[in-house]
């Protein structure tokens, strides 16, 4: 039982959030902690509350004025309708085998990505946006088209909770298939480690932009994947092919770090050059970093 005085902000820590019993509870505490922090931060004026009204402007129909609001405020506001306010948001979540990786006391990349995807869905629906979900690995495992009803969150959370992290990565092929299913422009959010062929991956990302979608990329990595700070001798097992390799990490650490930095920088540069917002997340990052990046992007689209 959670006490009413609980400090929600602590649940922005992914390890703390992961200890809660269900994805639904984790999502609730992450988003409420984020909202609490946002209202108390220098960005407290950054609204994440959806309003059913906007100020009256010359040319608006008189019939659309909300007279009850006028009676309370003395100001003219007109009602907004769904087509004026809804943003269509597609959240694409990588559930391939490599996302199962975790080191030491950290949580797995998929656990982090799953909580982020659930929180973004919660936040989107809270603002009356239409949100959908796609889970993929070698193929598309689940595709839920965007809807703007609050009860839809249960279906999204169920799909994420039941997802199995397995199979090889075919990110480029899956993203191309998902692009074919998106027939209206909107916001596409992709959450993955992007450990795949870079050329084909970037080609798939660009396709969303060719379709006039706005795109946010969240590359989720374990800190050790970047530092390569393993012990003197280590057995590496490919989580997708199960291939094993025994090596001494300290002997190749510098070369590995240089190669991995080049890999990440290439993805980042290509994204930025093609109008795709790139965000690097490690599994120890608090969730407000990603949620605020999403809100900043959303504010530019409305």
Backbone as CSV, one residue per row, in Angstrom:
resi,resn,N_x,N_y,N_z,CA_x,CA_y,CA_z,C_x,C_y,C_z
1,UNK,0.852,-1.198,0.000,0.000,0.000,0.000,0.883,1.242,0.000
2,UNK,0.651,2.145,-0.948,1.469,3.348,-1.067,0.868,4.459,-0.214
3,UNK,1.683,5.068,0.630,1.200,6.137,1.481,0.887,7.386,0.664
4,UNK,-0.159,8.172,1.057,-0.516,9.392,0.329,0.613,10.408,0.285
5,UNK,1.534,10.350,1.262,2.613,11.335,1.328,3.840,10.918,0.523
6,UNK,3.711,9.856,-0.249,4.854,9.348,-1.006,5.476,10.446,-1.870
7,UNK,6.804,10.508,-1.876,7.510,11.444,-2.744,7.585,10.842,-4.144
8,UNK,6.684,11.275,-5.015,6.605,10.701,-6.354,7.893,10.895,-7.140
9,UNK,8.632,11.948,-6.834,9.831,12.255,-7.615,10.840,11.109,-7.585
10,UNK,10.872,10.356,-6.499,11.866,9.286,-6.416,11.597,8.201,-7.449
11,UNK,10.362,8.117,-7.953,10.036,7.077,-8.928,10.497,7.439,-10.345
12,UNK,11.100,8.610,-10.492,11.753,8.934,-11.761,13.067,8.176,-11.881
13,UNK,13.545,7.640,-10.756,14.712,6.763,-10.763,14.268,5.400,-11.281
14,UNK,14.832,4.930,-12.399,14.341,3.684,-13.004,14.442,2.456,-12.108
15,UNK,15.482,2.378,-11.281,15.622,1.222,-10.391,14.526,1.224,-9.333
16,UNK,14.241,2.389,-8.773,13.173,2.500,-7.768,11.823,2.173,-8.398
17,UNK,11.555,2.746,-9.568,10.270,2.499,-10.239,10.081,1.027,-10.554
18,UNK,11.158,0.340,-10.926,11.057,-1.064,-11.326,10.652,-1.976,-10.177
19,UNK,10.748,-1.496,-8.938,10.394,-2.316,-7.780,8.894,-2.356,-7.522
20,UNK,8.152,-1.473,-8.147,6.702,-1.480,-7.976,6.107,-2.707,-8.658
21,UNK,4.969,-3.140,-8.158,4.433,-4.448,-8.536,4.004,-4.570,-9.986
22,UNK,3.451,-3.528,-10.555,2.890,-3.634,-11.904,3.331,-2.474,-12.776
23,UNK,3.258,-2.675,-14.091,3.601,-1.603,-15.028,2.636,-0.437,-14.877
24,UNK,1.384,-0.726,-14.596,0.392,0.338,-14.405,0.773,1.246,-13.244
25,UNK,1.196,0.646,-12.139,1.591,1.434,-10.967,2.877,2.203,-11.238
26,UNK,3.834,1.571,-11.908,5.081,2.266,-12.251,4.799,3.486,-13.110
27,UNK,3.944,3.292,-14.099,3.615,4.376,-15.026,2.980,5.548,-14.291
28,UNK,2.037,5.241,-13.430,1.334,6.287,-12.668,2.314,7.106,-11.838
29,UNK,3.206,6.424,-11.133,4.126,7.141,-10.257,5.185,7.905,-11.044
30,UNK,5.647,7.358,-12.156,6.635,8.057,-12.984,6.050,9.369,-13.502
31,UNK,4.850,9.297,-14.082,4.247,10.487,-14.682,3.861,11.503,-13.611
32,UNK,3.299,11.038,-12.500,2.919,11.987,-11.455,4.161,12.619,-10.822
33,UNK,5.234,11.845,-10.700,6.480,12.411,-10.201,7.041,13.446,-11.150
34,UNK,6.930,13.161,-12.432,7.406,14.109,-13.442,6.595,15.394,-13.403
35,UNK,5.275,15.266,-13.332,4.412,16.451,-13.306,4.678,17.288,-12.060
36,UNK,4.879,16.622,-10.930,5.181,17.328,-9.696,6.485,18.108,-9.830
37,UNK,7.501,17.468,-10.373,8.781,18.138,-10.554,8.710,19.272,-11.549
38,UNK,7.913,19.071,-12.600,7.783,20.099,-13.632,7.158,21.368,-13.070
39,UNK,6.145,21.188,-12.233,5.459,22.346,-11.665,6.317,23.093,-10.653
40,UNK,7.323,22.394,-10.101,8.182,23.034,-9.097,9.511,23.501,-9.681
41,UNK,9.695,23.283,-10.967,10.975,23.599,-11.604,10.905,24.961,-12.291
42,UNK,12.024,25.422,-12.874,11.994,26.666,-13.644,11.044,26.587,-14.836
43,UNK,10.590,25.379,-15.179,9.684,25.202,-16.302,8.240,25.069,-15.829
44,UNK,7.933,25.621,-14.625,6.602,25.410,-14.064,5.502,26.007,-14.947
45,UNK,5.870,26.947,-15.822,4.865,27.521,-16.711,4.632,26.705,-17.964
46,UNK,5.397,25.633,-18.106,5.295,24.774,-19.293,4.110,23.847,-19.092
47,UNK,3.011,24.126,-19.768,1.762,23.429,-19.494,1.754,22.026,-20.070
48,UNK,1.340,21.063,-19.244,1.085,19.731,-19.761,-0.377,19.368,-19.533
49,UNK,-1.164,20.364,-19.126,-2.590,20.129,-18.935,-3.324,20.434,-20.236
50,UNK,-4.128,19.523,-20.661,-4.918,19.736,-21.868,-6.089,20.653,-21.548
51,UNK,-6.321,21.643,-22.367,-7.457,22.533,-22.199,-8.466,22.285,-23.308
52,UNK,-9.745,22.243,-22.931,-10.799,22.057,-23.918,-11.175,23.388,-24.569
53,UNK,-10.474,24.456,-24.199,-10.825,25.789,-24.679,-9.576,26.529,-25.162
54,UNK,-9.819,27.549,-25.947,-8.763,28.489,-26.311,-9.382,29.882,-26.360
55,UNK,-8.585,30.937,-26.225,-9.148,32.290,-26.239,-9.890,32.575,-27.540
56,UNK,-10.974,33.324,-27.430,-11.760,33.731,-28.603,-10.922,34.636,-29.501
57,UNK,-10.983,34.380,-30.803,-10.267,35.199,-31.779,-11.263,35.726,-32.808
58,UNK,-10.940,36.879,-33.370,-11.812,37.458,-34.384,-12.016,36.458,-35.528
59,UNK,-13.256,36.222,-35.874,-13.582,35.272,-36.926,-14.153,33.971,-36.393
60,UNK,-13.969,33.705,-35.080,-14.560,32.507,-34.483,-16.075,32.637,-34.424
61,UNK,-16.760,31.513,-34.552,-18.227,31.521,-34.520,-18.714,31.810,-33.103
62,UNK,-19.736,32.677,-32.995,-20.298,33.025,-31.696,-20.841,31.782,-30.993
63,UNK,-21.381,30.854,-31.781,-21.991,29.656,-31.206,-20.979,28.790,-30.461
64,UNK,-19.682,28.988,-30.755,-18.652,28.168,-30.114,-18.156,28.747,-28.792
65,UNK,-18.632,29.939,-28.426,-18.214,30.544,-27.158,-18.810,29.741,-25.999
66,UNK,-18.001,29.463,-25.007,-18.461,28.760,-23.818,-18.900,29.810,-22.799
67,UNK,-20.228,29.971,-22.677,-20.763,31.042,-21.835,-20.602,30.730,-20.346
68,UNK,-20.482,29.444,-20.001,-20.248,29.102,-18.602,-18.868,29.579,-18.158
69,UNK,-17.891,29.411,-19.041,-16.547,29.884,-18.742,-16.536,31.406,-18.648
70,UNK,-17.287,32.056,-19.551,-17.373,33.522,-19.513,-17.962,33.991,-18.185
71,UNK,-18.998,33.272,-17.716,-19.635,33.640,-16.455,-18.683,33.546,-15.269
72,UNK,-17.730,32.613,-15.343,-16.784,32.426,-14.245,-15.574,33.339,-14.340
73,UNK,-15.148,33.638,-15.569,-13.886,34.370,-15.753,-14.058,35.771,-16.324
74,UNK,-15.222,36.025,-16.965,-15.403,37.308,-17.630,-14.629,37.417,-18.928
75,UNK,-14.085,36.275,-19.400,-13.315,36.256,-20.641,-13.956,35.289,-21.630
76,UNK,-13.771,35.587,-22.919,-14.365,34.760,-23.964,-13.416,33.628,-24.367
77,UNK,-13.926,32.408,-24.278,-13.205,31.230,-24.739,-14.113,30.423,-25.656
78,UNK,-13.505,29.804,-26.652,-14.283,28.945,-27.544,-13.890,27.499,-27.295
79,UNK,-14.841,26.608,-27.529,-14.597,25.181,-27.355,-13.736,24.659,-28.494
80,UNK,-12.813,23.819,-28.152,-12.006,23.162,-29.172,-12.539,21.761,-29.411
81,UNK,-12.470,21.351,-30.643,-12.954,20.034,-31.000,-11.785,19.097,-31.239
82,UNK,-12.057,17.806,-31.263,-11.010,16.789,-31.298,-10.022,16.993,-32.429
83,UNK,-10.541,17.350,-33.620,-9.644,17.478,-34.754,-8.709,18.670,-34.626
84,UNK,-9.059,19.625,-33.736,-8.208,20.786,-33.519,-7.087,20.499,-32.521
85,UNK,-7.315,19.543,-31.639,-6.411,19.384,-30.511,-5.571,18.114,-30.555
86,UNK,-6.081,17.064,-31.153,-5.386,15.785,-31.059,-4.137,15.717,-31.916
87,UNK,-3.085,15.237,-31.297,-1.872,14.875,-32.008,-1.876,13.357,-32.115
88,UNK,-1.559,12.837,-33.271,-1.483,11.395,-33.459,-0.055,10.952,-33.163
89,UNK,0.080,10.073,-32.187,1.404,9.669,-31.727,1.562,8.155,-31.832
90,UNK,2.622,7.714,-32.510,2.944,6.296,-32.631,4.204,6.024,-31.818
91,UNK,4.131,5.089,-30.866,5.286,4.710,-30.065,5.757,3.336,-30.533
92,UNK,6.982,3.263,-31.021,7.531,2.030,-31.579,8.589,1.502,-30.607
93,UNK,8.365,0.310,-30.074,9.199,-0.231,-29.003,9.907,-1.506,-29.456
94,UNK,11.220,-1.491,-29.395,12.073,-2.620,-29.776,12.052,-3.673,-28.658
95,UNK,11.639,-4.894,-29.002,11.633,-5.979,-28.013,12.525,-7.139,-28.468
96,UNK,13.544,-6.828,-29.247,14.467,-7.872,-29.716,15.406,-8.308,-28.592
97,UNK,16.124,-9.400,-28.813,16.939,-10.014,-27.781,17.977,-9.111,-27.148
98,UNK,18.582,-8.230,-27.922,19.632,-7.372,-27.369,19.101,-6.422,-26.301
99,UNK,17.795,-6.157,-26.315,17.201,-5.248,-25.333,17.134,-5.883,-23.945
100,UNK,17.398,-7.181,-23.848,17.373,-7.859,-22.544,18.635,-7.599,-21.734
101,UNK,19.651,-6.986,-22.327,20.932,-6.832,-21.645,20.838,-5.912,-20.437
102,UNK,21.489,-6.327,-19.356,21.696,-5.459,-18.194,22.984,-5.896,-17.520
103,UNK,23.596,-4.960,-16.817,24.852,-5.267,-16.132,24.761,-4.814,-14.688
104,UNK,25.290,-5.605,-13.811,25.355,-5.271,-12.394,23.959,-5.044,-11.832
105,UNK,23.748,-3.919,-11.122,22.468,-3.661,-10.465,21.512,-2.848,-11.325
106,UNK,21.888,-2.561,-12.547,21.011,-1.774,-13.415,19.834,-2.627,-13.870
107,UNK,18.815,-1.978,-14.424,17.707,-2.724,-15.001,18.006,-2.960,-16.476
108,UNK,17.297,-3.884,-17.097,17.558,-4.175,-18.503,17.115,-3.012,-19.380
109,UNK,17.667,-2.983,-20.570,17.289,-1.936,-21.521,15.799,-2.008,-21.841
110,UNK,15.277,-3.238,-21.948,13.851,-3.346,-22.276,12.979,-2.877,-21.115
111,UNK,13.344,-3.214,-19.880,12.555,-2.740,-18.740,12.512,-1.218,-18.714
112,UNK,13.654,-0.599,-18.981,13.705,0.869,-19.025,12.829,1.395,-20.167
113,UNK,13.004,0.804,-21.350,12.253,1.260,-22.530,10.762,1.033,-22.359
114,UNK,10.390,-0.086,-21.726,8.978,-0.386,-21.514,8.331,0.638,-20.591
115,UNK,9.017,0.995,-19.504,8.467,2.011,-18.591,8.383,3.369,-19.276
116,UNK,9.364,3.678,-20.115,9.326,4.934,-20.852,8.161,4.945,-21.843
117,UNK,7.981,3.868,-22.598,6.888,3.791,-23.564,5.537,3.907,-22.865
118,UNK,5.381,3.231,-21.728,4.130,3.297,-20.972,3.878,4.710,-20.450
119,UNK,4.931,5.361,-19.965,4.788,6.715,-19.427,4.447,7.719,-20.514
120,UNK,5.051,7.574,-21.684,4.733,8.451,-22.806,3.288,8.252,-23.245
121,UNK,2.812,7.012,-23.212,1.417,6.729,-23.563,0.470,7.392,-22.568
122,UNK,0.774,7.244,-21.286,-0.026,7.849,-20.220,-0.079,9.365,-20.394
123,UNK,1.094,9.962,-20.617,1.189,11.414,-20.746,0.428,11.909,-21.969
124,UNK,0.531,11.182,-23.086,-0.169,11.564,-24.313,-1.679,11.519,-24.130
125,UNK,-2.170,10.440,-23.565,-3.611,10.298,-23.365,-4.129,11.288,-22.333
126,UNK,-3.288,11.636,-21.366,-3.653,12.650,-20.371,-3.948,13.983,-21.048
127,UNK,-3.284,14.217,-22.169,-3.474,15.462,-22.914,-4.482,15.310,-24.050
128,UNK,-5.188,14.192,-24.076,-6.217,13.898,-25.075,-5.637,13.708,-26.474
129,UNK,-4.356,13.379,-26.557,-3.753,13.017,-27.837,-4.137,11.582,-28.167
130,UNK,-4.064,11.243,-29.436,-4.270,9.860,-29.857,-2.917,9.164,-29.852
131,UNK,-2.842,8.015,-29.200,-1.560,7.315,-29.098,-1.733,5.853,-29.486
132,UNK,-0.729,5.331,-30.182,-0.719,3.927,-30.576,0.620,3.307,-30.247
133,UNK,0.704,1.986,-30.374,1.914,1.263,-29.997,2.247,0.201,-31.030
134,UNK,3.539,0.060,-31.311,4.017,-1.058,-32.117,5.176,-1.716,-31.382
135,UNK,5.104,-3.034,-31.216,6.188,-3.828,-30.652,6.816,-4.632,-31.773
136,UNK,8.144,-4.645,-31.852,8.785,-5.342,-32.968,10.107,-5.967,-32.551
137,UNK,10.532,-6.963,-33.318,11.849,-7.600,-33.163,12.296,-8.009,-34.565
138,UNK,12.128,-9.304,-34.909,12.358,-9.732,-36.297,11.181,-9.365,-37.183
139,UNK,10.028,-9.214,-36.539,8.806,-8.824,-37.235,7.961,-8.012,-36.277
140,UNK,6.887,-7.443,-36.777,5.989,-6.686,-35.918,5.199,-7.666,-35.055
141,UNK,5.324,-7.550,-33.751,4.634,-8.458,-32.835,3.249,-7.942,-32.464
142,UNK,3.120,-6.639,-32.390,1.847,-6.033,-31.991,1.746,-4.656,-32.610
143,UNK,0.558,-4.344,-33.147,0.346,-3.005,-33.687,-1.013,-2.511,-33.227
144,UNK,-1.005,-1.457,-32.420,-2.231,-0.835,-31.938,-2.322,0.552,-32.545
145,UNK,-3.281,0.800,-33.412,-3.392,2.118,-34.048,-3.754,3.191,-33.021
146,UNK,-3.404,4.450,-33.291,-3.654,5.517,-32.320,-5.141,5.737,-32.028
147,UNK,-5.428,5.891,-30.748,-6.758,6.270,-30.280,-6.596,7.266,-29.145
148,UNK,-7.623,8.067,-28.903,-7.516,9.136,-27.916,-8.410,8.910,-26.705
149,UNK,-8.809,7.673,-26.449,-9.655,7.394,-25.294,-8.801,6.913,-24.125
150,UNK,-9.147,7.355,-22.924,-8.325,7.043,-21.748,-8.297,5.546,-21.444
151,UNK,-9.378,4.822,-21.750,-9.402,3.388,-21.457,-8.441,2.613,-22.365
152,UNK,-7.985,3.252,-23.436,-7.047,2.603,-24.361,-5.709,2.338,-23.688
153,UNK,-5.413,3.102,-22.631,-4.141,2.921,-21.926,-4.020,1.496,-21.395
154,UNK,-5.128,0.933,-20.928,-5.094,-0.431,-20.396,-4.626,-1.431,-21.448
155,UNK,-5.093,-1.246,-22.684,-4.707,-2.151,-23.763,-3.227,-1.994,-24.102
156,UNK,-2.748,-0.754,-24.092,-1.335,-0.493,-24.375,-0.451,-1.096,-23.288
157,UNK,-0.812,-0.876,-22.030,-0.021,-1.410,-20.925,-0.028,-2.938,-20.926
158,UNK,-1.146,-3.519,-21.280,-1.238,-4.985,-21.346,-0.283,-5.531,-22.408
159,UNK,-0.263,-4.874,-23.568,0.622,-5.316,-24.654,2.091,-5.215,-24.247
160,UNK,2.462,-4.133,-23.570,3.845,-3.952,-23.134,4.203,-4.984,-22.063
161,UNK,3.293,-5.192,-21.099,3.553,-6.122,-20.000,3.734,-7.552,-20.490
162,UNK,3.013,-7.922,-21.544,3.047,-9.292,-22.042,4.137,-9.521,-23.092
163,UNK,4.848,-8.462,-23.459,5.868,-8.581,-24.503,7.008,-9.493,-24.053
164,UNK,7.461,-10.344,-24.946,8.602,-11.218,-24.685,9.816,-10.674,-25.419
165,UNK,10.902,-10.546,-24.686,12.138,-10.021,-25.278,12.910,-11.198,-25.853
166,UNK,12.878,-11.321,-27.147,13.502,-12.465,-27.811,13.693,-12.147,-29.287
167,UNK,14.271,-13.043,-29.999,14.471,-12.971,-31.439,15.587,-11.998,-31.813
168,UNK,16.009,-12.089,-33.052,17.041,-11.213,-33.587,16.452,-9.841,-33.926
169,UNK,17.356,-8.911,-34.189,16.932,-7.553,-34.523,16.768,-7.393,-36.029
170,UNK,15.606,-6.917,-36.420,15.364,-6.518,-37.807,14.681,-5.155,-37.784
171,UNK,15.360,-4.208,-37.145,14.762,-2.896,-36.920,14.359,-2.218,-38.231
172,UNK,15.263,-2.182,-39.191,14.987,-1.478,-40.443,13.763,-2.061,-41.153
173,UNK,13.719,-3.394,-41.262,12.597,-4.033,-41.946,11.280,-3.777,-41.217
174,UNK,11.317,-3.858,-39.896,10.099,-3.644,-39.119,9.626,-2.193,-39.201
175,UNK,10.562,-1.255,-39.127,10.177,0.152,-39.231,9.563,0.454,-40.599
176,UNK,10.096,-0.170,-41.646,9.532,0.027,-42.984,8.095,-0.504,-43.048
177,UNK,7.856,-1.642,-42.407,6.504,-2.213,-42.389,5.542,-1.336,-41.591
178,UNK,6.026,-0.796,-40.490,5.186,0.085,-39.676,4.864,1.358,-40.438
179,UNK,5.836,1.887,-41.172,5.605,3.103,-41.958,4.468,2.917,-42.948
180,UNK,4.336,1.713,-43.492,3.249,1.427,-44.428,1.882,1.469,-43.760
181,UNK,1.856,1.244,-42.453,0.592,1.230,-41.718,0.162,2.622,-41.262
182,UNK,1.092,3.570,-41.306,0.782,4.926,-40.847,0.279,5.743,-42.039
183,UNK,-1.010,6.021,-42.052,-1.600,6.712,-43.201,-1.961,8.166,-42.932
184,UNK,-1.677,8.637,-41.718,-1.892,10.047,-41.405,-0.651,10.573,-40.697
185,UNK,-0.298,11.794,-41.006,0.899,12.372,-40.395,0.734,12.544,-38.893
186,UNK,1.832,12.406,-38.177,1.799,12.583,-36.735,3.193,12.568,-36.160
187,UNK,3.301,12.158,-34.921,4.586,12.075,-34.226,4.950,10.607,-34.053
188,UNK,6.138,10.239,-34.510,6.625,8.866,-34.385,7.766,8.849,-33.369
189,UNK,7.606,8.052,-32.314,8.619,7.926,-31.263,9.191,6.514,-31.326
190,UNK,10.491,6.400,-31.494,11.131,5.090,-31.615,12.076,4.885,-30.438
191,UNK,11.871,3.783,-29.706,12.666,3.480,-28.518,13.397,2.166,-28.764
192,UNK,14.714,2.230,-28.859,15.506,1.054,-29.237,16.962,1.278,-28.862
193,UNK,17.734,0.180,-28.834,19.183,0.351,-28.686,19.842,0.585,-30.050
194,UNK,19.112,0.323,-31.125,19.583,0.536,-32.505,20.862,-0.237,-32.814
195,UNK,21.012,-1.396,-32.195,22.169,-2.240,-32.490,21.849,-3.074,-33.726
196,UNK,21.941,-2.432,-34.858,21.570,-3.041,-36.129,22.420,-2.388,-37.220
197,UNK,22.274,-2.867,-38.427,23.001,-2.274,-39.546,22.620,-0.800,-39.673
198,UNK,23.606,0.063,-39.537,23.338,1.498,-39.462,22.733,2.056,-40.750
199,UNK,23.245,1.627,-41.894,22.767,2.175,-43.173,21.294,1.895,-43.388
200,UNK,20.882,0.643,-43.216,19.474,0.299,-43.421,18.591,0.917,-42.343
201,UNK,19.120,1.011,-41.128,18.375,1.629,-40.038,18.067,3.086,-40.340
202,UNK,19.076,3.825,-40.746,18.880,5.244,-41.040,17.945,5.448,-42.222
203,UNK,18.013,4.552,-43.199,17.088,4.639,-44.322,15.649,4.482,-43.877
204,UNK,15.415,3.581,-42.921,14.057,3.369,-42.408,13.574,4.577,-41.615
205,UNK,14.466,5.183,-40.828,14.088,6.369,-40.063,13.712,7.529,-40.988
206,UNK,14.477,7.677,-42.059,14.214,8.770,-43.004,12.862,8.602,-43.685
207,UNK,12.412,7.368,-43.825,11.128,7.133,-44.497,9.977,7.804,-43.745
208,UNK,10.031,7.783,-42.432,8.992,8.466,-41.649,8.988,9.962,-41.950
209,UNK,10.176,10.532,-42.140,10.260,11.960,-42.462,9.753,12.224,-43.882
210,UNK,10.016,11.321,-44.803,9.505,11.485,-46.161,7.979,11.532,-46.152
211,UNK,7.376,10.844,-45.193,5.918,10.841,-45.065,5.401,12.052,-44.284
212,UNK,6.290,12.985,-43.998,5.957,14.233,-43.301,5.620,14.035,-41.821
213,UNK,6.077,12.934,-41.231,5.921,12.741,-39.794,7.033,13.461,-39.050
214,UNK,6.748,13.880,-37.824,7.800,14.317,-36.923,8.328,13.068,-36.215
215,UNK,9.620,13.021,-35.961,10.224,11.801,-35.429,11.136,12.125,-34.237
216,UNK,10.949,11.365,-33.145,11.860,11.423,-32.002,12.473,10.042,-31.819
217,UNK,13.781,10.002,-31.689,14.505,8.762,-31.461,15.045,8.759,-30.031
218,UNK,14.789,7.675,-29.289,15.404,7.462,-27.983,16.272,6.215,-28.088
219,UNK,17.597,6.415,-28.081,18.512,5.280,-28.107,18.827,4.900,-26.663
220,UNK,18.387,3.706,-26.253,18.529,3.259,-24.871,19.692,2.273,-24.779
221,UNK,20.658,2.581,-23.904,21.847,1.749,-23.751,22.156,1.525,-22.276
222,UNK,22.817,0.426,-22.000,23.350,0.187,-20.663,24.683,0.939,-20.557
223,UNK,24.989,1.540,-19.412,26.253,2.280,-19.284,27.487,1.463,-19.673
224,UNK,27.482,0.162,-19.357,28.641,-0.673,-19.644,28.812,-0.910,-21.140
225,UNK,27.732,-0.797,-21.906,27.851,-0.941,-23.357,28.697,0.183,-23.949
226,UNK,28.735,1.299,-23.275,29.545,2.420,-23.754,30.936,2.420,-23.139
227,UNK,31.040,2.041,-21.865,32.333,2.095,-21.181,33.178,0.846,-21.389
228,UNK,32.515,-0.300,-21.607,33.175,-1.598,-21.738,34.002,-1.903,-20.492
229,UNK,33.487,-1.475,-19.327,34.220,-1.635,-18.063,33.896,-2.974,-17.422
230,UNK,34.360,-4.042,-18.051,34.187,-5.382,-17.511,35.460,-5.779,-16.750
231,UNK,35.465,-6.985,-16.189,36.640,-7.481,-15.482,37.756,-7.863,-16.449
232,UNK,38.811,-8.450,-15.907,39.990,-8.775,-16.725,39.679,-9.876,-17.739
233,UNK,38.868,-10.831,-17.362,38.470,-11.888,-18.295,36.953,-11.958,-18.304
234,UNK,36.372,-12.072,-19.473,34.914,-12.088,-19.557,34.463,-12.963,-20.709
235,UNK,33.344,-13.648,-20.478,32.712,-14.437,-21.523,31.519,-13.651,-22.032
236,UNK,31.535,-13.300,-23.322,30.445,-12.552,-23.927,29.524,-13.504,-24.672
237,UNK,28.215,-13.333,-24.450,27.210,-14.161,-25.111,26.271,-13.255,-25.891
238,UNK,26.165,-13.468,-27.190,25.239,-12.707,-28.022,23.818,-13.091,-27.618
239,UNK,23.019,-12.120,-27.169,21.674,-12.400,-26.677,20.714,-12.811,-27.785
240,UNK,21.107,-12.600,-29.027,20.230,-12.958,-30.142,20.652,-14.249,-30.822
241,UNK,21.983,-14.442,-31.007,22.463,-15.650,-31.699,22.995,-16.706,-30.737
242,UNK,23.239,-16.319,-29.459,23.814,-17.181,-28.419,25.279,-17.540,-28.690
243,UNK,25.893,-16.880,-29.641,27.314,-17.094,-29.921,28.134,-16.608,-28.732
244,UNK,29.200,-17.331,-28.372,30.032,-17.004,-27.219,31.439,-16.591,-27.645
245,UNK,32.015,-15.671,-26.858,33.377,-15.203,-27.141,34.071,-14.905,-25.817
246,UNK,35.203,-15.538,-25.562,35.988,-15.294,-24.359,37.103,-14.306,-24.702
247,UNK,37.198,-13.231,-23.917,38.213,-12.222,-24.216,38.641,-11.501,-22.944
248,UNK,39.659,-10.672,-23.065,40.136,-9.823,-21.980,39.762,-8.376,-22.311
249,UNK,38.659,-7.888,-21.758,38.114,-6.584,-22.142,39.094,-5.429,-22.027
250,UNK,39.966,-5.459,-20.991,40.853,-4.315,-20.794,41.820,-4.121,-21.963
251,UNK,42.079,-5.175,-22.715,43.015,-5.076,-23.836,42.392,-4.391,-25.055
252,UNK,41.091,-4.453,-25.144,40.427,-3.870,-26.321,39.488,-2.719,-25.953
253,UNK,39.515,-2.328,-24.678,38.558,-1.328,-24.203,38.633,-0.019,-24.986
254,UNK,39.830,0.503,-25.179,39.996,1.791,-25.868,39.474,1.707,-27.304
255,UNK,39.851,0.643,-28.008,39.397,0.494,-29.398,37.877,0.349,-29.451
256,UNK,37.338,-0.400,-28.489,35.881,-0.575,-28.437,35.185,0.764,-28.207
257,UNK,35.656,1.531,-27.232,35.042,2.817,-26.912,35.054,3.747,-28.121
258,UNK,36.177,3.786,-28.826,36.275,4.643,-30.014,35.276,4.206,-31.092
259,UNK,35.193,2.889,-31.319,34.277,2.375,-32.340,32.825,2.634,-31.954
260,UNK,32.504,2.458,-30.667,31.120,2.636,-30.234,30.722,4.111,-30.272
261,UNK,31.641,4.991,-29.897,31.359,6.422,-29.997,31.098,6.813,-31.444
262,UNK,31.881,6.249,-32.354,31.675,6.532,-33.774,30.316,6.047,-34.254
263,UNK,29.906,4.873,-33.785,28.600,4.306,-34.123,27.475,5.231,-33.658
264,UNK,27.531,5.688,-32.405,26.489,6.566,-31.863,26.495,7.927,-32.550
265,UNK,27.689,8.457,-32.810,27.780,9.776,-33.422,27.231,9.754,-34.840
266,UNK,27.446,8.656,-35.549,26.926,8.527,-36.906,25.397,8.574,-36.906
267,UNK,24.790,7.831,-35.987,23.325,7.834,-35.885,22.822,9.232,-35.529
268,UNK,23.465,9.852,-34.553,23.046,11.191,-34.122,23.154,12.202,-35.262
269,UNK,24.297,12.212,-35.955,24.498,13.175,-37.044,23.482,12.995,-38.157
270,UNK,23.245,11.740,-38.547,22.288,11.469,-39.620,20.873,11.869,-39.221
271,UNK,20.532,11.630,-37.976,19.207,12.032,-37.494,19.046,13.550,-37.570
272,UNK,20.007,14.262,-37.030,19.917,15.726,-37.002,19.887,16.318,-38.401
273,UNK,20.653,15.735,-39.316,20.678,16.236,-40.692,19.366,16.005,-41.419
274,UNK,18.565,15.083,-40.921,17.292,14.764,-41.577,16.082,15.184,-40.747
275,UNK,16.286,16.095,-39.813,15.171,16.637,-39.047,14.575,15.663,-38.051
276,UNK,15.379,14.707,-37.584,14.934,13.714,-36.611,15.576,14.053,-35.273
277,UNK,14.780,14.170,-34.230,15.327,14.507,-32.918,15.940,13.269,-32.276
278,UNK,17.196,13.363,-31.893,17.928,12.234,-31.324,18.161,12.457,-29.834
279,UNK,17.891,11.428,-29.030,18.142,11.478,-27.586,18.833,10.192,-27.154
280,UNK,19.963,10.330,-26.479,20.666,9.183,-25.920,20.249,9.022,-24.464
281,UNK,19.833,7.813,-24.096,19.450,7.513,-22.718,20.230,6.291,-22.248
282,UNK,20.725,6.347,-21.023,21.275,5.147,-20.415,20.311,4.708,-19.324
283,UNK,20.382,3.442,-18.958,19.363,2.882,-18.078,19.432,3.394,-16.645
284,UNK,20.391,4.258,-16.355,20.452,4.906,-15.042,19.887,6.326,-15.078
285,UNK,19.531,6.822,-16.260,18.980,8.179,-16.381,17.578,8.246,-15.786
286,UNK,17.266,9.291,-15.014,15.883,9.463,-14.548,14.962,9.717,-15.736
287,UNK,13.696,9.331,-15.588,12.769,9.380,-16.715,12.374,10.797,-17.139
288,UNK,12.565,11.782,-16.248,12.140,13.135,-16.626,12.942,13.682,-17.801
289,UNK,14.145,13.188,-17.994,14.957,13.634,-19.136,14.235,13.353,-20.457
290,UNK,13.707,12.144,-20.599,13.021,11.757,-21.832,11.635,12.382,-21.916
291,UNK,10.904,12.433,-20.809,9.549,12.968,-20.834,9.549,14.456,-21.181
292,UNK,10.533,15.172,-20.670,10.596,16.596,-21.000,10.972,16.803,-22.463
293,UNK,11.852,15.957,-22.992,12.203,16.051,-24.416,10.960,15.843,-25.284
294,UNK,10.115,14.904,-24.880,8.868,14.661,-25.604,7.951,15.886,-25.542
295,UNK,7.797,16.482,-24.352,6.904,17.629,-24.218,7.398,18.831,-25.019
296,UNK,8.701,19.027,-25.029,9.254,20.115,-25.838,8.918,19.929,-27.315
297,UNK,9.069,18.692,-27.792,8.744,18.400,-29.181,7.271,18.607,-29.445
298,UNK,6.420,18.127,-28.549,4.978,18.242,-28.729,4.545,19.713,-28.789
299,UNK,5.160,20.551,-27.954,4.763,21.955,-27.895,5.021,22.674,-29.209
300,UNK,5.993,22.185,-29.989,6.314,22.805,-31.276,5.345,22.392,-32.378
301,UNK,4.576,21.315,-32.111,3.698,20.777,-33.157,2.273,21.291,-33.052
302,UNK,1.936,21.956,-31.947,0.547,22.397,-31.727,0.420,23.888,-31.922
